[in-house]
Amino acid sequence: MGYIQEARENHVKKKVEEALRSKMKHKALQECKDLASKYAECSYGRTISVVWQCRQQAKELNECLHQFTNDDVLEEMKRAYMLQQDGRVPA
């Protein structure tokens, strides 16, 4: 695939990109909901101490979320969207 074709496939409108980001974040939260629950449970009833008391849970949650919310994932979602819009992939 040529550079111009690839650039075109990766270019989407701002609103579409925002919607894809939202979808990406929602999927990440669904995939990491167990770790999010553990972090929420740890932080319950805490204020300032949550920073050091829940450090491990926060780290694990962030690592999980990063797997599903990074530039590579977004670019793949954009590519799939553009292919779908071109009619190459069924909806």
C-alpha positions as MATLAB code, in Angstrom:
seq = 'MGYIQEARENHVKKKVEEALRSKMKHKALQECKDLASKYAECSYGRTISVVWQCRQQAKELNECLHQFTNDDVLEEMKRAYMLQQDGRVPA';
ca = [
       0.000    0.000    0.000;
       1.381    3.365   -0.964;
       2.049    6.210    1.436;
      -0.776    8.387    0.060;
      -3.344    5.590    0.311;
      -2.237    4.780    3.846;
      -2.400    8.448    4.863;
      -5.901    8.722    3.415;
      -7.056    5.644    5.296;
      -5.699    6.996    8.569;
      -7.276   10.441    8.147;
     -10.700   10.808    9.709;
     -12.768   13.799   10.695;
     -12.320   15.265   14.162;
     -15.785   14.169   15.340;
     -15.196   10.642   14.096;
     -11.846   10.512   15.875;
     -13.473   11.718   19.097;
     -16.120    8.996   18.771;
     -13.436    6.372   18.145;
     -11.476    7.578   21.185;
     -14.607    7.342   23.297;
     -15.273    3.817   22.032;
     -11.636    2.888   22.720;
     -11.845    4.205   26.304;
     -15.137    2.416   26.926;
     -13.668   -0.875   25.704;
     -10.592   -0.369   27.887;
     -12.717    0.216   30.976;
     -14.743   -2.910   30.199;
     -11.581   -4.990   29.742;
     -10.021   -3.647   32.950;
     -13.128   -3.513   35.135;
     -11.771   -5.997   37.688;
      -8.676   -3.875   38.259;
     -10.801   -0.720   38.364;
     -12.939   -2.326   41.062;
      -9.850   -3.252   43.083;
      -8.577    0.324   42.849;
     -11.982    1.737   43.805;
     -12.185   -0.655   46.755;
      -8.726    0.383   47.928;
      -9.479    4.076   47.592;
     -12.858    3.916   49.343;
     -12.847    6.145   52.430;
      -9.417    7.571   51.734;
      -8.371   11.041   50.697;
      -4.697   11.946   50.509;
      -3.478    8.494   51.589;
      -4.894    6.920   48.431;
      -1.703    8.053   46.661;
       0.585    5.751   48.616;
      -1.879    3.171   49.944;
      -3.251    2.254   46.508;
      -0.130    2.769   44.425;
       0.083   -0.879   43.320;
      -3.591   -1.048   42.313;
      -3.274    2.229   40.386;
      -0.181    0.952   38.579;
      -1.891   -2.300   37.586;
      -4.982   -0.429   36.382;
      -2.916    2.026   34.331;
      -0.920   -0.785   32.717;
      -4.136   -2.567   31.763;
      -5.763    0.598   30.402;
      -2.669    1.420   28.358;
      -2.946   -1.902   26.525;
      -6.300   -0.768   25.126;
      -5.770    3.007   24.841;
      -2.651    3.732   22.868;
      -1.889    5.260   19.476;
      -1.552    1.882   17.763;
      -5.040    0.831   18.864;
      -6.501    4.161   17.732;
      -4.790    3.937   14.336;
      -6.155    0.433   13.835;
      -9.651    1.640   14.733;
      -9.294    4.520   12.242;
      -8.129    2.121    9.538;
     -11.064   -0.215   10.188;
     -13.477    2.727   10.122;
     -12.147    3.990    6.801;
     -12.297    0.514    5.252;
     -15.877    0.154    6.481;
     -16.774    3.551    4.980;
     -15.262    2.513    1.659;
     -17.460   -0.580    1.689;
     -14.599   -3.054    1.873;
     -15.624   -4.463    5.232;
     -19.231   -5.274    6.140;
     -20.690   -3.231    9.013;
];
